[in-house]
Amino acid sequence: MTTASAPAGKLGFWMCTALVVGNMIGSGVFLLPASLAPYGMLSLVGWGLTSAGAICLALVFARLAAMLPKNGGPYAYIHEGFGDFAGFWIAWGYWIALWAGNAALAVAATSYLQVFFPALAHHNYLSGAVAIGLIWLVTWINTRGVQSSGAVAVVTTVIKLVPLAAITFIGFFYLNPDYLVFNPNNKPVGASLGATVALTLWAFLGLESASVPAGDVDNPTRTIPRATVVGTLLAAVLYILSTVSLMGLMPATALAVSQAPFADAARLIWGNWAYYAVGFGAVVACFGALNGWCLMQGHVPAAAAADRLFPAKFAHMNRHNVPSFGLVLSSLLVTILLGLKYAGGEGGVKIFEFVILLATATTLLPYAFCAMALLVVMLQRHEHFGPRDFVAPLAFAGTGFLYALWAIYGAGADIVMWGLLLLMAGLPVYVWQLKERYEADRNLSM
């Protein structure tokens, strides 16, 4: 199903694939080769393990989307499998992860803009204003309807993939085999491998993107599974090839300290003009990912509100059939977070690290829950499945679950602590929502 053949106001296969690829290939891919440089070619093993785990999770989301083509993505699946409380808990944490992740993307985009506007590197308030401005720009785009968001996703994905693909594939003609060292830091392989898995995990967050706006997708039972798997595979191939290419273009010591590894590689191959061209691609990458995640931050709480687990206001649709209240409230929370961090005098990297930790802590848990939710939903519908139908789902759901647990462990104790605190903070909201629901039911029965 192509975008052109999708009904008006609906997302087709290519728009959904662009959302998946665009949300995964954001700021991370432009920085990861530098972060992975100390581990050399050992990082390819980490990429392989993470890619396998991500593909298993993509298959989980694909199967769930085919069985439950509902708005809300991970929330909808967990609510179906584990009930109201688990559904609320995951929706709450996932919503926090979405708007916190948008703060990180806005900070990253502003940092890349320093290539063109050096003043941003020296004026915190100016940088904060630009980051907040980007947030409200994509918020406005998303309030215009899913077609506007989908069109931006397609355009930005194409713009950022072209320079990435060019450097990745042409870079192989300039490889220096002496640079391709297996483990240049000579640290224990086990510890280094765990570090590479933790780092590469960031690159696959967002693989569930196509499942979130399911109600706005044309033929969701077919389109979402295809877009999820194809998008994840495309991203995995590009990640692995680009890592090899850049590690072969620059010595590990130089690559590790590069603030813009793809731009620096482009300058080595083509000169200064390519440095700025790839810098522009990095800004577009951040903007495209920010646009896609902004779409999701409105749909997740709207889906929970439709099930009476979030305040009803979140389910309100504007004239473009967009859950604008949740969208605007989320962007307001991002604005407050960015304002506090920039006003505190912290630099872009420090702010980026803080909000990334905040987002990760609440993203990994839904992945683990969804892996098990697939098996629960199949058991609930056992009359439609025979014993053999459970073999493949059990394999990739089990692998995806173990991968998510490993990733949570690898994220570190501090991240797990912040994640638990944020999730616990949602309990009073759940109790308040239960009170409102019981009162509404009592009034109806009278």
N, C-alpha and C positions, 0 to 999 in steps of 0.2 A: 504494500500500500504506500504510495508516494504521497508527499505533502500536497501535490497538485490535485490528487483525486480525493483528498479528505474533504468532508462536508465543511461548509463555512462555519467558522467558530470552533473547529475541532483540530486537535493535534494529530498529524499523520505519523507514519513510520520515521521519516527523516527528521522531523521536528523532535520527536521523542528521542531518537538516537543522538541528535545534537544536544539535547538536554543532558543525557547521560554522559556523553563525552565532554561536553562543555563544563559540567559541574565537577567532573573528576580532574580534567586538565585545566586547572586554574593556576594559581601562583606557584604551587608546589613543584611542578615539573621544571620550572625555570631555575629553581634553587637546589633541587635534590642532587644533581651531579656533584655540586660542590660539597654537600653534606656527606655524600657517599665516597668521595675521593680518598679519605684515609683508609678505606676498606678495600680499595682496588677492585679487582675482578671477583673477589669474594662476594661483593654486593650483588653480583648476578645470581648467586644462589639465593640470596635474600629476595631478590625480585621474583625468582621462580616460585619460591614458597608462597610469597604474598599473592602473586598472580593466581596460583592454584587455589588459594583460599578465597580470593575475590571472585573467581569464576564459579566456585561452588556456591558462594552466597548469591551470585547473579542467577544461578540456576534455581536457588530457593525462591528468590523474588519473582523469577519468571513463572515458576509453577504456581506460586501463590496468586500472582496477578491473573493467571488463566482461570483459577478457581474462584477468585474473589475480586472482580474488577470494580473495586470501590475506591472512592477518594480517601486520601490519608496515608496510603502506602503502608509502611511498617506499623503505624498505629492501628489501621483497620485490620491487619492480619492478626496482630497480637490480641486485639479486642475480641475477634472472632474465636481465637483459640483458647484464650485464658480468662476471658470475662472482663467485667467493668473495671475492677481495680487495677489489674495489670495493664489494661488498655489506657486508663488515665495516666498511670505512672510513666509508661513509655511515651505517651503523647506529650506529657509535661517535660520530660527530659529531652525528647527529640526536638521539641519546639525551642528549648533553650539552646540546644546545639545549633539549630538553624540560624537564629539571629546572632548568636555569638560568632559563628563561622562567618557570617556576613561582615561583622566588624573586622575580622582578620583579613578578609578579602579587600575591604575598603582601605585598610592600612597598607596592604601589599601593593595595591594599585597606586596609591599615593607615593609610596617609596620608589616604584619604577618611574613615576613621572619626574623624579629628580634628575633623570637623564636629560630631560628637556628643560626643566625648570629648576636649576640648582638651588634657588632660594628656598625651596621646600625643605632642603636638608638643614637649614639653619633657623627656621622660624616654626616653632611648634604650633602656635595658634593658626598660622596659615595652613600648615599641613592638616591640622584637625578640621579646619573649615572645608578643605578640599575633600577629605575623606567623608565627612558628613554630607557634603553636596552630592557625592557619588551615590550615597545611600538613598537620598531622596529622589535622585534622577531615576534609578532603577525602580524605586517604589512607584513613581508616576507612570513609568512604562507598564508595569504590571497591573496597575489599576485600570488600564485601557483594555484589558482582556488577555486571554491566554494566547490568542493569535499574535498579538504584539510581542509578548514574551518569547513565543516560539520563533518568530521571525528574527528577533535579535539573537537568539541562541544559534540559529543556522548561520547567520552572517558572521558573528564573532567566532564561531567554531572554525569556519573556513579560513578566516583571516589569521587566526593564531596557528592553525595546523600547517599552513603553507610554509612559513619560515622554520617551524620546528622540523617538518619533514625534510626541507631543503638542507638544513644543517646536518640532520641525522644521516641522510643517505649520501650526500656529497662529501660529508666528512670522512666517510670510509675510504675515499681516494687519497686522503692526507694522513692516514693513520701512521703512527710511529710505534711499531711493536714493542720498543723498549719501555714505553710508558705503561703498557698493560701488565701490571704487576698484580699477583694474586692477593696478597695481604700486606701492603706496604707498611702498616703500623706495627706489624709483628705481635699483635696482641693475641690472646687465646682465641682460637677459631670459634668456639662456642659462644663466647661473649660478643665477639664481633658479629657473628651471624644474627644473634638476638637483636643487636643494635640496628643492623640493616633492615631486619623485618619491621622493627618499630618505626624506622624512618620511612620505608616504602609504603607502609600502611596508609599514610596521609594521602598518597596519590590516588587511592581507590575509594575514598569516602565520596559518596554521591552516586554510587552504582545503582541505587534504588530510585533515582530521581524520576524516571518515567512512570513509576507506579503511584506517585503521590497525587497528581492531578488526573486520576483514572477517569473521573466523570467527564472530563473534557477531551478524552482521547477517542479517536475514531476506531471502532472495532477493538476495544481494549484487550479482550482475551487473546487476540492474535498480535496486535501491534506492540503492547508492552513487553511481553516475553522476548520477542525478536529484538526490539530496540535495546533491552537490558543486556542481553547476551552479546549482541554485535558490538554495542558501545564499549562494554568491558573488554572484549577481545581486542578491539582497535586500540584502546588506551594501553593495554598490557604490551602489545607489540611495539608501540611507539616508545613507551618508557624504557624497555629493555634495549632496543636498538640505539636510542639516544644516549643512554648511559655508556654503552660501549664506544660510540662515536666520540663523545667528549673526552672520555678517559684516554683515548688514543690520540687525541689532538693536543692535549696539554699535560705536562707533568703533574703528578698527584699533588705536589707541594703548591704549584701555581693554581690548580683547579680548586683546591681546598680553601683558598683565601679569596677566590673570585666572588664578587657581589652580584655579578650578572654573567654566569658561565656561558649561556648560549650566545649572549651578545659578544662576549670576549672571543668565543670560538668563531663567530661570524666575522669579526674584525681580522682574525688570523687568516681566514680564507679569502675574504673579499675586500677588506679595508674598512675605513671608518664609517662609510655610508651604511654598511651592513650592520654595524654596531647600533646605530640609531634605528634602523629598520626593525631589528629584532627587539630592541627596547620598546618600540611601538607595539610589536606583537605581544610582548609581555603585558603591557597595559591592557590591550584588548582581551587577553586571556583572563585577567583578573575581572575585567568588566563583564565578560560573558559569563563567567562562573558566578559572579555576584548577581547577575540578572536571573540565572536559573535558580539559585538558592533563595532569592527573594520571592519567586513564584511559590516555592514550597513552604515558606514561613507563614503564608496565609492559609494554605490548604490544609495543613496538618491540624491546627486548632479548630478550623471550621468543621472538619470531619468529626473531631471529638465533641464539638458542640452539637452537631446533628444527632449524636447519640446521648445527649444530655449529660456529658461528662465534663464539658467546659461551659462557661457562661454562654447563654443563647446569643449574645451579641456577636460572638465570633462567627456564627453561621450566617450573619446578615450579608446579603449579596447586593452590590451596587448595580447600576443599570447595564454594566458590561458583564454581569454574572460573575463578578470577582468578589471573594470574601474580604472586602476592603478594611473592615475593622481590625481583624487580626494582622493584616498586612501593614497597616499604618501604625498600630500599637507596637508591633515588632520593631519597625524602623525607629520608632520613638525610643524604645529601650536601647537599640544600637547607638542612637545619638547620645543618650545619657552615658552609656559605657565609654564611648569614644571621647566625649567631652571631659569626663572625669580623668581618663588616662592621659590625654594630651595636656590638660590643664595642670596635671601633676608633674609635667616636665619630662616625662619619659620619652625616649626616642622610638622611632618606628619599629625597630627590631624587638625591643622590650615589650611594646604593646602587642605586636604580632604574636610573640611567644605566649603572653598571658592569655589572649583570647583563644588561641589555638588549643591550649590546655583546657580551657573552659569548654570548648566545643567537643574535643575528643572524649572527655570524661563522660559525656552524655550521648555519644553516638554509638559507641561499641556495644552497649547493653542491648539496644534494639536489634542489632544484627544477631546476637546470640539468641535472643527471644524468638526472632523470626525463624531461625533455623529449626527450633523445636515446634513453633506454631504450625509449620507445614505438616509435620507428622501428626499433631493434634487434630488439625482440620481434616486430614485424611481419615483418621480414626473416627471422627465424628460422622463422616460420610462413608463409613465402611461398606455400606451396601453397594456403593459404586466402584469399589476397588477390591481386587483379589489379592492374595498373598504376593504374587509376583509384581504387582503394581507398586509395592512398597520397597522393592530392592534398590532401585536407582535413587529415589528420594531419600531413603535411609543413608545411602552412601554419601551423597553430596550435602545433605542436611547435617549429618554427623560430622563430616569433615569441616563444614562451615562453622559449626558450633565450637569444635575444638580450636579452630583457627581464631575465632573471636575471643575465646577464653585466653589463649596464648597472647593475643594482642593486648587484652586488658592487663594481663600480668606484666607484659613488656612495657606498658605505658608508665609503670612506676607507682609507688605507694602514694605520692602526693596527688597524682591525677585521680587515682581511685578514691582518695579521701574527698577531694573537691566534688567528684561526681556523686558520691553518696550524700554529701551535704546538700547539694542542689536538688537531688531527688527527694530527700526528706523534707525539703522546704515546700514541696508540693502537697504534702499531706493535709495541712489546714485548708488548702483550696479544695481538695477532694471532699473533705467533711462539709465545708460550706456549700458545695454543689449538691451533695446528698440532701442537705437540709432543704435547699430550694426545690429539689425534685420531689421530696416527700410532701412538702407543702402544696406544690402544684397538683400532685396526685390526690391529696386530700380534698382540695377545692373542687376537683373534677367529680369526685365521688359524692359530694354533698348535693 
